[in-house]
Every structure is written in C-alpha cells, then in structure tokens.
C-alpha cells in the first residue's frame, strides 16, 4: 500500500505539471481591461495539486500511513480478477456501442454478467428474456418518452420502422 | 400577515378546484420517476413537459410543473440510496450515506429519512417563502461577486475542516474538482482552455453529472466487488414493523439536522445561480462538521441523508423566490419555469403578487400540497423500490452500468462523456482505495464555475484590489467562517495529541 500511495502521488504530480503547462496557453497574469487571465485559475489550482502530491509522497516516504496498510498489497489476485472482469466488460460494452449501438451493447453486457459472472445461476430463458426486456424498456423510456436519442451504430436503419410506428400515432 | 393568510386560503381553493389536484398528483408521480432516473433531473422533466402545459390555464400549468419539480427533488434520492447513482446533481450528497445505509440493509430507514427530510425541507422552504418573500429577495441582491466568492470558500472550507480525512488528500480533491470545472471555454474571454490532447469533446467542458455518475455509479460497483472479493451477497431488506420503527428513530434523531439543512438550503437557494446542488453539499458538510461523530459520516449515518435532502428541497423552493419576485432564475429548472411564464403571458416581478393573485397563491399553496403528496407517494412506493435491492448482483451490476452509460450520454449526447465517466469511475476507485475523499471533488466541480466567475468579476470590479473580498459585512463574516473552518483540523489534532491517522479501506465516498 505504501508503494501504491507513492505511485499515486507521483502520477498526480505529473498530471499537475501537465495541467500547469497546459494552463499557460492562456495568460496567467493580469490582462488590462479583462482582469485575471483565463489561465490563472487552472494554473494555480495545478500548483496546489502539485503541492498536495508532494506532501502525500513525503508523508508516505516517512512512513506516515495507517498502521493497517503496512505489508498489505494494493490488490490481491482475487480482487484484481473481479475488478478487471467488471472493468473489461464495461469498456468492451462502451466500445461496442459504435458498432452494435447502445441497445446491442446493453444486451451483450446483460448476457455476459448473467451467464459468465452469474456462474450459471440464471437460466438461458431468464437471461434472454431480460436481455430483450431491459433494452426495450430503456428504448421506450429514453427515446420515445423523454425523446433522448441514443447512439445506434450500424443498427440505426433497423430503428427507422419503429420510429415510423410511433410517429404515425 | 393579515393579508397573507386569506391569500393563502384562496390559493388552497385554487389548488383543489377543477382538475388542479389531479394535475398535481400526476406531476408528483412523474417527477418522482424522472428524478429517480440517473442523468435526468427536474430540469429534464419540466423542459420536456413544458409544451404539454400550453393546453392548460397558467395556474394549472405552474401547479403541474412545480409538482414535477418537487417530485423530482424527492425522487433524486431513490437511486442515490438504492443504487449509489445520483438520480440528479441535487442528490449527490445523499449518495455519501444513503448508499452505505442500503448496503448495510437499512434502505427502508434511508428512504424514510429522505422522505421526511424532503418534507421538512419543503415545508420550511414554503413557510419561509410565504412569509419572507419580498425582504429575502432584496437580501439576496446584496450578494455581489465578492460575497458569492466568500460563500463558495465557506463551502470548500467545511470539507477541509472535517475531522478524519487526510487534509492534503481533501485539498487535492477540491483542487481537482475545481480544475475539472475550468475545462472548456473560458466564460470571460471565450477562449478554449485545458483541451487535453485536442479532443473536441473537452470544448463543452466536463459535466458535473459525468464525474458524479463515474465516481458514485461505476466506482461504487467496483468498490463493492473488491470488498466482497467477487462474491457479493445482496441484502434482503423488508418494509416491516421493525424497520419502520427504526426509520422513525432516524427521523427523530435527524430532526435538528433537517432544520439546519432546510434553513441553509433555502438561503443558498434564493441566491441567483446557486441552486439546490451547492445547498445540499454545504448542508452535508456542515452537518458532518457539527456532528459529535463525524467519523460515522460516509459509512451509513442517517443524518448524512437528512441534511442534503432537507437542503435540496428547501433550496428548490427558495430558488423560485427570485424567479417570481425579480425575474431572476435561481436554478436551471426555474430558468425553464421562467421561460414558461413568459409563454403563458405573465411577467415576473413584485407586481405579479397583486396582478395575478390566483397564479401566485395557487402556486404557493400547491407547493404545500405537492410536498405532502410527494412524501406520501414516496413512502407508499418503498416496497416497490426495495424489489430493486433484492435483485441478484449479476443482474443489478449490469443494470447499474446501463443506467451509468445512458446517464453519462444524456446531458451532452457525446460518447466522449461516456468514456470520461468510465475513466472517472476507474480513477476514482483506485484513489478511493488509498483513502482519497471523493465528495469534495463533486462539490468543487459544481461550485467551480461560480467560484471562478465571482472571483474574477470581483477583481475586475475593484481594478485588481484584493481588499474587495473584505469590503462588506457579509463577506467579512463569511471569510472569518472560512478561516475558522480551515484551522479546525489543526485545533482537533492539537486536542487529540497529534494522531491524524485514519482507518484505511473504509473511507467514505
């Protein structure tokens, strides 16, 4: 945990330096007639973040961490496996929205979690039923009731007749 | 006072005549549902249903929209408590303790506390609205940029002043939230800034909801699975006599907190451009600071639900005050309501009270009735909401991800924000494992634009003279509060003998 604390501090420090450098694209001093330049606020916030990161690392190096952290890993194998499976499924689902659209991605996400993460607790009948019902409910609520258009990827033409049906009424 | 009472009674007659009561009930139910959906808040419900009101009388229309507004304020807490995803920005602070309560099997108590706090907040808000409308409207106008900036500093200082949190991590969290709020176009010069890797998605800035849904939706699921080491056992809460009695105890215990939240929320709500979100976050911070057990906050403390819920409902009432009396909207939702008033042919201002008594008093009395109706509907719906918590985790987790994706996409309609939300979820989870507090970042991204704008406007107005921040009694008092809150951790550390270590792995969100 101590090493993770130092690494996190280092990452924050590097990010702060990057944002401070990026803030310099706009003036950080007084601009005549306009007051403080547009870069002032983000620049000084970046410096505050950098100072905090240095203090966090300094404290960690000096061993000022909670006693229960000593000798503990940041992740053990079981934790890492479940976190990676969840994060991976989410990233794949979001990435697949560009191709199979929101509703296809939702179906895939449900099937993966119910069949793979659920370790056979849900029957195929239950899985397929929910994989159809939930996207339909999401579609009806967001697209028809709230008129919120969701991305559909390559499946866009498939929705034209459905919208035609609702528009006709 | 002698004119208020008969006017209010007349308002009640208006609320119950024709179809107005039916319209109010439907509005509350719709608002409750819309508020509970992540990514959709009262502003979406009011904006989408505004065209429907063109078929109604102006009084019926404002009653309908105000009922949606109130219903959404109640409903915002539902998904915050049950799923850990804030239903609306106003309900983010409810997530901090509402979700841990649900995880511990106390969802009924959390929902009951939320309904009661919302009711108390709404009632106090409407009472203050009824009695103090004109003087409070002029008081709010005394808040210039310097006073507003000082108020924002108080809000940040409440988080720094909380005991238990690592001060450097808290300050980092605030600075990060503020920095995230500066991404996009500079509001004063109009120039783009912090456009990372030249990605066009950053031009519209980072939406507060994207950060909040990422941290509290995705981050919460990852937190749950790592705590349970992949084998999540769901709690099976039931709405029985014991949980009802315990819920009543939580309400009784939180009564003072609810009152504090209500008054604070109302005052913040009447400030133009502040609104219910800053009000609820400030109330949470103050409740934690004033508590005898601040360490319980973030781990399932019922007062952590009572404070923000009472504040956001009182603030939503308060934000209607400058709209009606001055024509200045106090929140995005009241901005839409204001637009509606112009369409209905009404001109907001002090004359509205004398020229349109049916409209004004019908609205005020409908707020009383909507408040009660929304509380009743919410309590009656608790068994329905609990069914969500009984879902197996292998169904609940993807459903939460789906709500996060749709909620992250809805505000700006870009996939950029969905990716950003996933990034915040993952990054927030990694930092939470190291005890970085998340709540200050959520507060800071909301208050960031207001803080920066007021800071720069105050300095422009004073030609760069920083003494402008100490030029009025209001700002001096607020600055003194800020200093006091900032030195609080130092005093607490001195009293406790220098031990500032925190319990690891159980850090509040």
Interface residues (C-beta under 8 A of the other chain):
Chain A: X1 X4 X5 X8 X12 X19 X22 X23 X25 X26 X30 X31 X34 X35 X36 X37 X38 X39 X41 X42 X45 X46 X48 X49 X52 X53 X55 X56 X59 X64 X65 X66 X67 X68 X69 X74 X75 X78 X79 X81 X82 X83 X86 X87 X89 X90 X91 X93 X94 X97 X98 X102 X105 X106 X109 X110 X112 X113 X114 X117 X118 X119 X121 X122 X130 X134 X138 X141 X142 X146 X147 X148 X149 X150 X151
Chain B: X37 X40 X44 X48 X166 X168 X169 X171 X172 X175 X176 X178 X179 X182 X186 X188 X189 X191 X193 X194 X196 X218 X221 X222 X225 X226 X229 X230 X392 X394 X395 X397 X398 X399 X401 X402 X405 X406 X409 X410 X413 X415 X418 X419 X422 X426 X429 X430 X431 X433 X434 X435 X436 X452 X455 X456 X457 X459 X460 X464 X501 X502 X503 X504 X505
